[in-house]
Amino acid sequence: MPLARTNDSLLSDVIKIILAVILPPLGVFFEVGLTKHFWINIILTIFGFVPGIIHAVYIIATR
């Protein structure tokens, strides 16, 4: 019996984390859409690339 594909699958999280390392707001956008977390991540990425990555990975890992 094949496993059903879910939105929270491990593969999709890995892809979102890879996107978050390359361009942090993109990973957050795919996880939560245009919410306050997306805009916070844009501000953090402008102030410094590393804080944007940390925030993006945190958002993806906790959802």
N, CA, C and O atoms as a GROMACS GRO file, in nm:
protein
  252
    1MET      N    1   0.084  -0.118   0.000
    1MET     CA    2   0.000   0.000   0.000
    1MET      C    3   0.089   0.124   0.000
    1MET      O    4   0.165   0.144   0.095
    2PRO      N    5   0.081   0.208  -0.102
    2PRO     CA    6   0.166   0.327  -0.108
    2PRO      C    7   0.123   0.432  -0.006
    2PRO      O    8   0.006   0.443   0.030
    3LEU      N    9   0.220   0.508   0.039
    3LEU     CA   10   0.191   0.615   0.134
    3LEU      C   11   0.124   0.731   0.063
    3LEU      O   12   0.160   0.765  -0.050
    4ALA      N   13   0.028   0.792   0.130
    4ALA     CA   14  -0.039   0.909   0.074
    4ALA      C   15   0.052   1.030   0.087
    4ALA      O   16   0.119   1.047   0.188
    5ARG      N   17   0.055   1.112  -0.013
    5ARG     CA   18   0.138   1.232  -0.010
    5ARG      C   19   0.066   1.340   0.070
    5ARG      O   20  -0.051   1.368   0.046
    6THR      N   21   0.138   1.399   0.165
    6THR     CA   22   0.080   1.506   0.246
    6THR      C   23   0.161   1.632   0.228
    6THR      O   24   0.274   1.629   0.178
    7ASN      N   25   0.103   1.746   0.270
    7ASN     CA   26   0.172   1.874   0.259
    7ASN      C   27   0.290   1.882   0.353
    7ASN      O   28   0.384   1.959   0.330
    8ASP      N   29   0.287   1.802   0.460
    8ASP     CA   30   0.393   1.806   0.560
    8ASP      C   31   0.495   1.696   0.540
    8ASP      O   32   0.561   1.655   0.636
    9SER      N   33   0.509   1.648   0.422
    9SER     CA   34   0.603   1.539   0.398
    9SER      C   35   0.747   1.587   0.416
    9SER      O   36   0.777   1.706   0.404
   10LEU      N   37   0.831   1.494   0.446
   10LEU     CA   38   0.972   1.525   0.470
   10LEU      C   39   1.037   1.586   0.347
   10LEU      O   40   1.117   1.678   0.359
   11LEU      N   41   1.005   1.536   0.230
   11LEU     CA   42   1.065   1.587   0.108
   11LEU      C   43   1.030   1.733   0.083
   11LEU      O   44   1.116   1.811   0.043
   12SER      N   45   0.906   1.770   0.105
   12SER     CA   46   0.868   1.910   0.082
   12SER      C   47   0.935   2.002   0.183
   12SER      O   48   0.972   2.114   0.149
   13ASP      N   49   0.952   1.955   0.307
   13ASP     CA   50   1.023   2.037   0.406
   13ASP      C   51   1.169   2.055   0.368
   13ASP      O   52   1.224   2.164   0.385
   14VAL      N   53   1.232   1.950   0.318
   14VAL     CA   54   1.372   1.960   0.277
   14VAL      C   55   1.387   2.058   0.161
   14VAL      O   56   1.480   2.138   0.159
   15ILE      N   57   1.295   2.053   0.066
   15ILE     CA   58   1.300   2.145  -0.047
   15ILE      C   59   1.279   2.289   0.000
   15ILE      O   60   1.347   2.380  -0.048
   16LYS      N   61   1.186   2.310   0.093
   16LYS     CA   62   1.163   2.445   0.145
   16LYS      C   63   1.283   2.496   0.223
   16LYS      O   64   1.314   2.615   0.216
   17ILE      N   65   1.352   2.408   0.296
   17ILE     CA   66   1.471   2.451   0.370
   17ILE      C   67   1.584   2.486   0.273
   17ILE      O   68   1.657   2.583   0.297
   18ILE      N   69   1.599   2.411   0.167
   18ILE     CA   70   1.700   2.444   0.065
   18ILE      C   71   1.668   2.580   0.003
   18ILE      O   72   1.758   2.661  -0.016
   19LEU      N   73   1.543   2.604  -0.029
   19LEU     CA   74   1.503   2.735  -0.082
   19LEU      C   75   1.528   2.845   0.020
   19LEU      O   76   1.565   2.956  -0.016
   20ALA      N   77   1.506   2.814   0.149
   20ALA     CA   78   1.525   2.912   0.255
   20ALA      C   79   1.672   2.950   0.269
   20ALA      O   80   1.702   3.064   0.305
   21VAL      N   81   1.762   2.858   0.242
   21VAL     CA   82   1.904   2.890   0.248
   21VAL      C   83   1.945   2.975   0.128
   21VAL      O   84   2.028   3.065   0.141
   22ILE      N   85   1.889   2.947   0.012
   22ILE     CA   86   1.923   3.023  -0.108
   22ILE      C   87   1.858   3.161  -0.104
   22ILE      O   88   1.925   3.262  -0.127
   23LEU      N   89   1.728   3.166  -0.076
   23LEU     CA   90   1.653   3.292  -0.070
   23LEU      C   91   1.548   3.278   0.040
   23LEU      O   92   1.439   3.227   0.016
   24PRO      N   93   1.581   3.325   0.161
   24PRO     CA   94   1.495   3.300   0.278
   24PRO      C   95   1.347   3.338   0.261
   24PRO      O   96   1.262   3.260   0.302
   25PRO      N   97   1.313   3.454   0.205
   25PRO     CA   98   1.169   3.485   0.193
   25PRO      C   99   1.092   3.386   0.106
   25PRO      O  100   0.972   3.366   0.126
   26LEU      N  101   1.159   3.326   0.010
   26LEU     CA  102   1.092   3.229  -0.078
   26LEU      C  103   1.051   3.104   0.000
   26LEU      O  104   0.940   3.053  -0.019
   27GLY      N  105   1.138   3.055   0.086
   27GLY     CA  106   1.104   2.939   0.168
   27GLY      C  107   0.989   2.969   0.263
   27GLY      O  108   0.901   2.885   0.282
   28VAL      N  109   0.989   3.089   0.322
   28VAL     CA  110   0.880   3.128   0.413
   28VAL      C  111   0.751   3.146   0.335
   28VAL      O  112   0.645   3.107   0.383
   29PHE      N  113   0.758   3.203   0.216
   29PHE     CA  114   0.639   3.222   0.134
   29PHE      C  115   0.572   3.089   0.102
   29PHE      O  116   0.450   3.077   0.110
   30PHE      N  117   0.653   2.989   0.064
   30PHE     CA  118   0.595   2.858   0.033
   30PHE      C  119   0.536   2.790   0.156
   30PHE      O  120   0.448   2.705   0.143
   31GLU      N  121   0.583   2.826   0.274
   31GLU     CA  122   0.532   2.765   0.397
   31GLU      C  123   0.406   2.834   0.449
   31GLU      O  124   0.309   2.768   0.484
   32VAL      N  125   0.407   2.969   0.454
   32VAL     CA  126   0.296   3.040   0.519
   32VAL      C  127   0.225   3.140   0.429
   32VAL      O  128   0.122   3.195   0.468
   33GLY      N  129   0.276   3.164   0.310
   33GLY     CA  130   0.211   3.261   0.222
   33GLY      C  131   0.245   3.404   0.260
   33GLY      O  132   0.348   3.430   0.322
   34LEU      N  133   0.159   3.497   0.221
   34LEU     CA  134   0.183   3.639   0.248
   34LEU      C  135   0.128   3.678   0.386
   34LEU      O  136   0.032   3.755   0.396
   35THR      N  137   0.188   3.626   0.488
   35THR     CA  138   0.149   3.658   0.625
   35THR      C  139   0.255   3.747   0.688
   35THR      O  140   0.352   3.785   0.623
   36LYS      N  141   0.236   3.778   0.815
   36LYS     CA  142   0.333   3.863   0.885
   36LYS      C  143   0.471   3.798   0.890
   36LYS      O  144   0.572   3.869   0.891
   37HIS      N  145   0.478   3.666   0.893
   37HIS     CA  146   0.608   3.599   0.897
   37HIS      C  147   0.688   3.623   0.769
   37HIS      O  148   0.810   3.635   0.773
   38PHE      N  149   0.618   3.630   0.657
   38PHE     CA  150   0.685   3.658   0.530
   38PHE      C  151   0.748   3.798   0.533
   38PHE      O  152   0.863   3.815   0.493
   39TRP      N  153   0.672   3.897   0.581
   39TRP     CA  154   0.723   4.034   0.583
   39TRP      C  155   0.833   4.051   0.687
   39TRP      O  156   0.928   4.126   0.665
   40ILE      N  157   0.821   3.982   0.800
   40ILE     CA  158   0.929   3.985   0.900
   40ILE      C  159   1.056   3.927   0.840
   40ILE      O  160   1.165   3.978   0.862
   41ASN      N  161   1.041   3.819   0.764
   41ASN     CA  162   1.158   3.757   0.703
   41ASN      C  163   1.222   3.847   0.598
   41ASN      O  164   1.344   3.849   0.586
   42ILE      N  165   1.144   3.921   0.524
   42ILE     CA  166   1.201   4.015   0.426
   42ILE      C  167   1.284   4.120   0.499
   42ILE      O  168   1.394   4.154   0.455
   43ILE      N  169   1.231   4.173   0.609
   43ILE     CA  170   1.305   4.274   0.686
   43ILE      C  171   1.434   4.215   0.742
   43ILE      O  172   1.539   4.278   0.735
   44LEU      N  173   1.425   4.094   0.799
   44LEU     CA  174   1.545   4.030   0.853
   44LEU      C  175   1.648   4.002   0.744
   44LEU      O  176   1.768   4.016   0.768
   45THR      N  177   1.603   3.963   0.627
   45THR     CA  178   1.696   3.936   0.517
   45THR      C  179   1.762   4.064   0.468
   45THR      O  180   1.878   4.062   0.428
   46ILE      N  181   1.690   4.174   0.469
   46ILE     CA  182   1.749   4.303   0.430
   46ILE      C  183   1.855   4.345   0.530
   46ILE      O  184   1.962   4.393   0.492
   47PHE      N  185   1.826   4.328   0.660
   47PHE     CA  186   1.922   4.366   0.763
   47PHE      C  187   2.044   4.275   0.766
   47PHE      O  188   2.153   4.320   0.801
   48GLY      N  189   2.026   4.152   0.732
   48GLY     CA  190   2.137   4.058   0.729
   48GLY      C  191   2.088   3.925   0.676
   48GLY      O  192   1.980   3.879   0.713
   49PHE      N  193   2.166   3.865   0.591
   49PHE     CA  194   2.121   3.743   0.526
   49PHE      C  195   2.105   3.627   0.624
   49PHE      O  196   2.010   3.550   0.614
   50VAL      N  197   2.197   3.615   0.720
   50VAL     CA  198   2.194   3.505   0.816
   50VAL      C  199   2.070   3.509   0.907
   50VAL      O  200   2.008   3.405   0.927
   51PRO      N  201   2.030   3.626   0.962
   51PRO     CA  202   1.906   3.627   1.040
   51PRO      C  203   1.784   3.585   0.959
   51PRO      O  204   1.692   3.523   1.012
   52GLY      N  205   1.782   3.619   0.831
   52GLY     CA  206   1.672   3.576   0.744
   52GLY      C  207   1.669   3.425   0.728
   52GLY      O  208   1.562   3.365   0.727
   53ILE      N  209   1.786   3.364   0.714
   53ILE     CA  210   1.794   3.219   0.701
   53ILE      C  211   1.749   3.151   0.830
   53ILE      O  212   1.672   3.055   0.826
   54ILE      N  213   1.796   3.201   0.944
   54ILE     CA  214   1.759   3.142   1.072
   54ILE      C  215   1.608   3.150   1.093
   54ILE      O  216   1.545   3.052   1.134
   55HIS      N  217   1.550   3.264   1.064
   55HIS     CA  218   1.405   3.280   1.080
   55HIS      C  219   1.329   3.188   0.985
   55HIS      O  220   1.230   3.127   1.024
   56ALA      N  221   1.374   3.178   0.862
   56ALA     CA  222   1.306   3.094   0.763
   56ALA      C  223   1.310   2.947   0.804
   56ALA      O  224   1.208   2.879   0.796
   57VAL      N  225   1.425   2.899   0.846
   57VAL     CA  226   1.436   2.759   0.887
   57VAL      C  227   1.350   2.734   1.011
   57VAL      O  228   1.288   2.628   1.023
   58TYR      N  229   1.347   2.830   1.102
   58TYR     CA  230   1.264   2.817   1.222
   58TYR      C  231   1.115   2.806   1.184
   58TYR      O  232   1.044   2.721   1.237
   59ILE      N  233   1.070   2.892   1.096
   59ILE     CA  234   0.929   2.891   1.054
   59ILE      C  235   0.895   2.758   0.987
   59ILE      O  236   0.790   2.700   1.014
   60ILE      N  237   0.982   2.710   0.899
   60ILE     CA  238   0.956   2.585   0.828
   60ILE      C  239   0.959   2.466   0.924
   60ILE      O  240   0.877   2.375   0.913
   61ALA      N  241   1.053   2.466   1.018
   61ALA     CA  242   1.066   2.352   1.110
   61ALA      C  243   0.954   2.345   1.212
   61ALA      O  244   0.919   2.236   1.257
   62THR      N  245   0.895   2.457   1.249
   62THR     CA  246   0.792   2.456   1.353
   62THR      C  247   0.652   2.437   1.300
   62THR      O  248   0.559   2.424   1.379
   63ARG      N  249   0.633   2.436   1.171
   63ARG     CA  250   0.498   2.420   1.115
   63ARG      C  251   0.478   2.283   1.058
   63ARG      O  252   0.371   2.252   1.007
   0.00000   0.00000   0.00000
